[in-house]
């Protein structure tokens, strides 16, 4: 989501976004009703959709409660920002968000091959607070990315309160599918932003023609027709308050053009382990074939997607020493057709080093701009008993300097040491927690190798 501003206190420079979402896609089990997450990076599966907390500019308490179907609510929140970027963007989505992919989405789809995209959304909006009720939709130059998309961010505001406004400036108006919209445009460091603000606002939309909005954005030069629709998100950017905001129901369907590519690639073959360390496993496989062309491959570890690549090799990092893992690979094309998974191969990491004692930690940059970035670190308990606490350490490979840490306690600068907060030191066997950070840098920003220990 792009930074927004409270008027009249507009800030001179936009704060950069930071999506606190895991970079690994996961298989979505059938979700149970009355599920709550109070983690700023928490997610809740909801059938073919995913609910995400996405609290990226605050450490204030926030809880989301899922009540079944696609219904969920912000059950705990009392933010109090007076300007700048929003505190959070809790949302529900379908597609691939920073590499986290839902099932049965039909995405990605190239804009030039998009036949239809339709969504309905019913919301509950409290009468106090400062927030918007908005879709956040991402386009990218390639069919997949595990980080910041480089194409266009399309925001569709169906309502707002408290004086908030979109990023950029209003540059026009549009009547699309019988609805009136104010159109705002802006340019971030590496992607375009175009926002459509419904006038007057509403609490719900039914069969909203997203494709018609995308076509209008394309005509304004904001969407490249060769770029790919990655995902459709719907949620609430919140500056003040927030408790009681909720989704009653949500649906989105996107399809490729009739007569287009509906044939999946062939199943990848000859998957092999080409090397292991105490904390990584390297793989290679023979390329798949496709009637149009293979766009990339998804890599699965023990049944969950851990990454994707356009090539025929992949290295999985952040693993535990002396541990066995099973990998499979599937191919996909630009129309979103996905092959079956390959035969599995087993990799056993070597002893010592790497993940450290009792836990592993994985590092992912969630957003990066000219002289700064945000990152998320996921800690996994690899032991057989609950942890009492944990510590993650690393040495920067550049001149990075941390300015803020949330959900953890910074106790060293170079090497860096982050220990658990008072509330997240206990991790069940096989369970995870996470912390986030914001830092500055210049030149290059290489990702560090992490060590993790538990107590």
C-alpha positions in Angstrom: 0.0 0.0 0.0 1.2 3.4 -0.8 1.7 6.2 1.8 -1.4 8.4 2.3 -1.7 11.8 4.1 -4.0 13.5 6.5 -4.9 17.0 5.3 -4.0 19.8 6.0 -0.9 18.4 7.7 0.6 17.0 4.4 4.2 15.8 4.9 6.8 17.0 2.5 8.1 13.5 1.7 6.2 10.2 1.5 7.0 7.5 4.0 7.9 4.3 2.3 5.7 1.3 2.5 6.5 -1.9 4.4 4.5 -5.0 3.9 5.0 -7.3 6.8 4.0 -10.4 5.0 6.0 -13.6 4.8 7.7 -14.1 1.5 6.9 -17.8 1.3 3.6 -19.0 -0.2 1.8 -21.6 1.8 -0.8 -24.2 1.1 -4.1 -23.0 2.5 -5.9 -25.4 4.8 -9.6 -25.2 5.5 -9.9 -22.3 7.9 -11.9 -22.6 11.2 -14.3 -20.0 12.4 -13.4 -17.6 15.3 -9.7 -17.5 14.6 -7.8 -14.5 15.9 -4.3 -13.2 15.2 -2.7 -10.4 17.2 0.6 -10.5 15.4 1.4 -7.5 13.2 2.5 -10.0 10.6 -0.2 -12.6 11.2 -2.2 -14.3 8.5 -5.4 -16.3 8.6 -6.4 -18.6 5.7 -10.0 -18.2 4.5 -10.6 -20.8 1.8 -9.3 -19.4 -1.5 -8.4 -16.2 0.3 -5.9 -15.0 2.9 -6.5 -12.4 5.6 -3.3 -10.5 6.7 -2.7 -8.2 9.6 -0.1 -6.1 7.8 0.7 -3.7 10.6 3.8 -2.0 9.2 4.0 1.6 10.6 3.1 1.0 14.2 3.6 -1.4 17.1 0.3 -0.6 18.8 -2.0 -3.5 19.6 -4.0 -4.8 16.7 -6.0 -8.1 16.5 -8.0 -9.5 13.6 -10.8 -12.1 14.2 -12.0 -14.4 11.4 -15.6 -15.5 11.8 -16.1 -17.8 8.7 -16.5 -17.5 5.0 -14.7 -14.3 4.1 -15.9 -12.4 7.1 -13.4 -10.8 9.5 -13.1 -7.8 11.8 -10.5 -5.6 13.4 -11.4 -6.7 16.9 -8.7 -4.7 18.7 -7.2 -1.4 17.5 -6.9 2.2 18.8 -4.3 3.8 16.6 -3.5 7.5 17.0 -1.4 8.9 14.1 -1.9 12.5 13.2 -0.4 12.4 9.7 2.1 10.7 7.4 1.7 7.1 6.4 -1.1 4.9 7.9 -0.3 2.6 10.8 -1.6 -0.5 9.2 -3.5 -2.1 6.3 -5.4 -5.2 7.5 -6.9 -6.8 4.4 -8.1 -9.9 2.6 -6.6 -10.9 -0.7 -6.5 -13.4 -3.5 -3.4 -14.0 -5.7 0.2 -13.5 -4.8 1.2 -10.8 -2.2 5.0 -10.5 -1.9 5.4 -14.2 -2.8 2.6 -15.3 -0.5 0.1 -17.0 -2.8 -3.4 -18.2 -2.3 -4.8 -21.3 -4.1 -7.2 -21.3 -7.1 -6.7 -17.6 -7.8 -6.2 -17.8 -11.6 -3.5 -15.2 -11.2 -1.1 -13.8 -12.5 -2.8 -12.7 -15.7 -1.2 -10.3 -18.2 -3.2 -7.1 -18.6 -3.4 -7.5 -22.3 -5.0 -11.0 -21.8 -7.4 -10.1 -19.0 -10.9 -11.1 -20.0 -12.7 -10.0 -16.8 -12.1 -9.0 -13.2 -15.1 -8.5 -11.0 -15.4 -8.0 -7.2 -18.0 -7.6 -4.6 -17.2 -6.3 -1.1 -19.5 -5.6 1.9 -18.0 -3.7 4.9 -18.7 -2.5 8.4 -17.5 1.0 9.0 -17.5 2.6 12.5 -18.5 6.3 12.8 -15.2 7.4 14.5 -11.6 7.3 13.5 -9.5 8.2 10.5 -9.2 5.5 7.8 -10.0 4.5 4.2 -11.8 1.5 2.9 -9.8 0.5 -0.2 -8.8 -2.1 -2.6 -5.0 -2.4 -3.1 -4.2 -4.1 -6.5 -0.7 -4.8 -7.8 0.8 -5.1 -11.3 4.3 -6.3 -12.0 6.5 -6.5 -15.1 7.0 -10.2 -14.6 4.5 -12.9 -13.6 6.0 -13.3 -10.1 8.0 -11.3 -7.5 8.9 -12.0 -3.9 9.3 -8.3 -3.1 8.1 -4.9 -4.2 6.2 -5.0 -7.5 7.7 -2.7 -10.1 4.6 -1.9 -12.2 1.5 -0.1 -10.9 -0.4 0.0 -7.6 -4.1 0.6 -8.2 -6.0 1.9 -5.2 -9.8 1.9 -5.3 -11.3 3.8 -2.4 -14.9 3.0 -1.7 -15.0 5.3 1.3 -13.0 7.1 3.9 -13.4 9.3 7.0 -11.2 11.6 9.1 -9.8 13.8 6.2 -7.5 11.2 4.7 -6.6 11.4 1.0 -4.7 9.2 -1.5 -1.0 9.6 -2.3 -0.2 12.1 -5.1 -2.7 14.6 -6.4 -6.0 14.6 -8.1 -5.5 14.7 -11.8 -9.0 13.9 -13.2 -12.4 12.3 -12.9 -14.1 9.3 -14.4 -17.5 7.7 -14.8 -16.9 4.0 -15.0 -19.7 1.4 -15.0 -22.2 4.1 -13.9 -20.1 5.2 -10.8 -18.3 8.5 -10.4 -14.6 8.5 -9.4 -12.0 11.1 -8.5 -8.7 10.0 -10.0 -5.4 10.6 -8.2 -2.0 9.8 -9.6 1.5 9.7 -8.1 5.0 8.2 -8.7 6.9 6.2 -6.1 10.6 5.4 -6.5 10.0 2.2 -8.5 6.3 2.0 -9.2 3.3 4.1 -10.3 0.3 4.7 -8.2 -3.2 5.5 -9.4 -6.2 5.9 -7.0 -9.9 5.9 -7.8 -12.0 7.5 -5.1 -15.7 6.7 -5.2 -17.9 9.8 -5.1 -20.1 9.6 -3.0 -18.6 6.8 -0.8 -20.3 3.6 0.1 -20.1 0.7 2.5 -20.4 -2.0 -0.2 -19.9 -2.6 -3.9 -21.5 -5.4 -5.9 -20.0 -6.8 -9.1 -17.5 -3.9 -9.4 -15.9 -4.0 -12.8 -12.2 -3.9 -12.0 -11.2 -4.5 -15.6 -13.0 -1.3 -16.6 -11.0 0.6 -14.0 -7.8 -1.0 -15.2 -8.6 -0.1 -18.8 -9.1 3.5 -17.7 -5.8 3.5 -15.9 -4.1 2.0 -19.0 -5.6 4.8 -21.1 -4.1 7.3 -18.7 -0.7 5.7 -19.1 -0.6 4.3 -15.6 -0.8 0.6 -16.5 1.5 -1.1 -19.0 -0.6 -3.7 -20.9 2.3 -6.1 -20.9 2.4 -6.1 -17.1 0.8 -8.8 -14.9 -2.1 -8.6 -12.4 -0.6 -10.3 -9.3 -3.3 -9.9 -6.6 -6.4 -8.1 -5.4 -6.5 -6.9 -1.8 -9.3 -5.3 0.1 -8.9 -3.7 3.5 -8.5 -0.6 5.7 -5.6 1.9 5.9 -6.0 3.2 9.5 -4.5 6.3 11.1 -6.8 6.7 14.1 -9.1 4.2 15.9 -9.9 1.2 13.7 -11.7 -1.1 16.1 -14.9 -2.4 14.5 -13.8 -2.1 10.9 -14.8 -5.3 9.2 -15.5 -7.3 6.0 -18.9 -9.0 5.9 -18.2 -10.7 2.6 -15.6 -10.4 -0.2 -15.2 -12.0 -3.6 -13.0 -11.4 -6.6 -12.8 -13.4 -9.9 -10.3 -12.7 -12.6 -10.1 -14.7 -15.9 -7.9 -14.7 -19.0 -9.4 -13.9 -22.4 -11.5 -16.5 -24.2 -9.5 -18.5 -26.6 -6.4 -17.6 -24.6 -3.9 -19.9 -23.1 -5.6 -22.6 -20.9 -2.9 -25.3 -21.1 -0.6 -25.8 -18.2 3.1 -26.4 -18.7 4.5 -29.9 -18.5 5.6 -31.2 -15.0 9.2 -30.4 -14.3 11.5 -33.4 -14.4 14.9 -34.6 -13.1 14.7 -32.6 -9.9 17.9 -33.1 -8.0 19.8 -31.8 -5.0 23.0 -30.2 -6.2 24.4 -29.2 -2.8 23.8 -28.6 0.9 25.2 -26.7 3.8 24.2 -26.6 7.4 21.6 -24.0 6.6 20.8 -24.3 2.8 19.9 -26.8 0.1 20.5 -26.2 -3.7 18.3 -27.7 -6.4 18.2 -28.0 -10.1 15.7 -29.5 -12.6 15.1 -29.9 -16.3 12.9 -27.2 -18.0 9.2 -27.7 -18.6 7.6 -27.1 -21.9 4.5 -25.0 -22.7 2.4 -24.2 -25.8 3.1 -20.5 -25.2 6.0 -20.3 -22.8 7.0 -21.1 -19.2 7.0 -18.0 -17.0 8.6 -19.6 -13.9 8.7 -22.3 -11.3 7.3 -22.6 -7.8 9.5 -24.5 -5.2 7.8 -26.4 -2.4 9.5 -27.6 0.8 7.5 -30.2 2.8 4.3 -29.2 1.1 4.6 -25.4 1.4 5.8 -23.0 -1.2 9.1 -21.5 -0.2 9.9 -19.5 -3.3 9.8 -19.1 -7.1 12.3 -18.5 -9.8 12.3 -17.9 -13.6 15.3 -20.3 -14.0 15.8 -24.0 -13.4 17.7 -23.8 -10.1 17.0 -22.6 -6.6 18.7 -22.4 -3.3 16.6 -22.6 -0.1 18.2 -20.9 2.9 17.5 -20.5 6.6 17.3 -24.2 7.2 18.2 -26.2 10.4 21.4 -28.2 10.6 21.2 -32.0 10.3 17.6 -31.9 9.2 15.9 -33.7 6.3 13.6 -31.7 3.9 11.5 -32.9 0.9 11.3 -30.6 -2.2 9.0 -30.6 -5.2 8.7 -28.1 -8.1 5.8 -26.9 -10.3 5.9 -24.8 -13.5 3.5 -22.0 -14.4 2.9 -19.8 -17.5 1.9 -16.2 -18.0 -1.8 -17.0 -18.1 -1.6 -18.5 -14.6 -1.8 -22.1 -15.6 0.2 -24.3 -13.2 1.6 -27.8 -13.8 1.4 -30.7 -11.4 4.2 -31.0 -8.9 7.3 -32.9 -9.8 8.5 -36.0 -8.0 10.0 -35.2 -4.7 13.7 -35.2 -3.7 15.1 -35.3 -0.2 17.9 -33.0 1.1 19.6 -33.4 4.4 21.5 -30.4 5.7 25.0 -30.9 7.2 25.8 -30.6 10.8 26.8 -27.5 12.7 26.7 -23.8 12.0 23.9 -22.2 9.9 20.7 -22.0 11.9 22.3 -22.3 15.3 20.8 -24.1 18.3 17.1 -24.8 18.6 15.8 -22.4 16.0 16.2 -20.9 12.5 15.6 -17.4 11.3 14.8 -16.2 7.8 15.3 -12.7 6.6 13.2 -10.9 3.9 13.3 -7.3 2.7 9.7 -6.1 2.6 10.3 -2.7 1.1 13.3 -0.7 -0.1 13.7 2.9 -1.3 16.6 5.2 -2.1 18.3 5.3 1.3 16.3 3.0 3.5 14.4 -0.3 3.8 12.3 -2.5 6.0 12.7 -6.2 6.6 10.9 -9.0 8.4 12.6 -11.9 10.2 10.7 -15.1 10.9 11.9 -17.2 13.8 11.0 -21.0 13.8 11.4 -23.2 16.8 13.1 -26.4 15.5 13.3 -28.0 19.0 11.0 -30.6 20.6 10.0 -28.3 23.5 8.6 -24.8 23.8 11.3 -22.1 23.9 11.6 -19.7 26.8 13.3 -17.1 24.7 15.3 -16.6 21.4 18.1 -14.5 20.0 18.9 -13.8 16.4 22.3 -12.4 15.4 24.0 -11.4 12.1 26.7 -9.1 10.7 25.7 -6.6 8.0 27.6 -7.0 4.7 27.2 -3.3 3.9 26.7 0.0 5.9 23.2 -0.7 7.0 22.1 0.9 10.3 18.9 -0.1 12.1 16.7 2.8 13.2 13.7 0.9 14.6 12.7 -2.7 15.6 9.3 -4.0 16.5 8.3 -7.2 18.1 11.8 -7.7 19.3 14.6 -6.0 21.4 17.7 -4.7 19.7 20.8 -5.4 21.8 23.7 -4.9 19.4 24.5 -2.9 16.2 27.4 -4.7 14.5 27.1 -7.6 14.8 23.4 -7.1 15.2 21.6 -9.0 18.1 17.8 -9.0 18.5 16.1 -10.9 21.3 12.5 -11.6 21.9 10.1 -9.1 23.4 8.4 -9.9 26.7 5.3 -11.4 24.9 6.8 -13.6 22.1 9.7 -15.5 23.7 7.7 -18.7 24.0 7.4 -20.6 20.7 5.8 -24.0 20.4 7.8 -26.8 18.7 7.5 -26.1 15.0 5.9 -22.8 15.6 7.0 -19.3 14.5 7.1 -15.7 15.5 8.5 -12.7 13.7 10.0 -9.2 14.2 10.5 -6.3 11.9 13.0 -3.6 11.4 13.6 -0.4 9.6 17.1 0.7 8.6 19.1 3.1 6.4 21.8 2.2 3.9 23.8 3.5 0.9 25.2 1.7 -2.1 24.2 -2.0 -2.0 21.9 -3.7 0.5 22.9 -7.4 0.6 20.8 -9.7 2.8 22.7 -11.1 5.8 23.1 -14.7 7.0 21.3 -15.2 10.3 22.1 -17.3 13.3 19.4 -18.2 15.8 19.5 -19.7 19.4 16.8 -20.5 21.9 16.8 -20.7 25.7 
